[in-house]
Amino acid sequence: MPASQNFAAPRIGDPAVFGRVAVLMGGTSAEREVSLDSGRNVLEALRARGVDAFAVDGIPALIEEIRRGAVDRVFNILHGNKGGGEDGTLQGLLEALGVPYTGSNVLGSALAMDKIRTKQVWLSLGLPTPRYARLPKGADVHAAARAIGLPVIVKPSSEGSSVGVSRVFNDADLESAVELAARYPGELLMEQMVVGDELTVAVLGDGVTHQALPSVRIVPKGEWYDYNAKYIAEDTQYLCPGLEGDAEAEIRRIALAAFLAAGCTGWGRVDVMRDRATGAFYLLEVNTAPGMTSHSLVPKAARQVGIGFEELCWRILEQTVEVAPE
């Protein structure tokens, strides 16, 4: 399907309009290596299109560049929280300094990083998400698992890339799963394990509206789509579009609704499970600064509608330039 059927041509033709672009990557979160890989790819793509882009590793280095007057806008490809770029902290800083940046604003970034609060918003709007329990320090994890029903997922509420995630099938394994998740900042989340297909839907905006791209169905060689399957293994299959007909239309609809409900803007990715027995969809989380590595899913979905990697990076950067009122 050519891009012209879904997306207008890029608004900006002259790369000089963007000025000096800091591609922000790396940082100190658990997803540092993925971010560096993503950042290198984005930097190469922007430079190939004539953009005056340069790499910046982490927020302190970015602050120094801004102080020097060397930054006109930021392409944020930091992943994670607490030293990463997805929890609203970076966005608040850039808002205060008046520096345009890619991706969601303070509200969307902070809310989407908190999986528990995101679920609360979705449920208030009738959007489907797996049963869950918040696990504060000292919580009775065995009682929580009984209430939800094994098997369950135990994970940090504010991490991505499958960091700190465990699948728990037996009551005896709960303590070790909690111990692993507790190594990371923030609250813990226990969630109903949905057995079925894992899918993801990219969302791309044009400065005015947002569209859901074709879904991607992920088929790992192993039992599940963990960190190794996401970023290292070469045998994971990606089917795009992941579904057909009414099912594909429905997953795009609920993914876009979930993205907007969380206050997200610009671009991102919504992860979804489809129950194998019932075909029902369950929303998992929104990624507001998705990976842009060779294994990443947003570029795969964009390619399906005729948008190559360089154009995708350009379109994301375009979102930092205000649309003139008609």
Secondary structure, DSSP 8 states (H G I E B T S, - for coil): --GGGTS---S---GGGG-EEEEEE--SSTTHHHHHHHHHHHHHHHHHTT-EEEEEESHHHHHHHHHTT--SEEEE---SSSSSSSSSHHHHHHHHHT--BSS--HHHHHHHH-HHHHHHHHHHTT-----EEEE-TT--HHHHHHHH-SSEEEEETT--TTTT-EEE-SGGGHHHHHHHHTTSSS-EEEEE---EEEEEEEEEE-SS-EEE---EEEE-SSSS--HHHHHT-S--EEESS-S-HHHHHHHHHHHHHHHHHTT--SEEEEEEEEETTT--EEEEEEESS---STT-HHHHHHHHTT--HHHHHHHHHHTTS-----
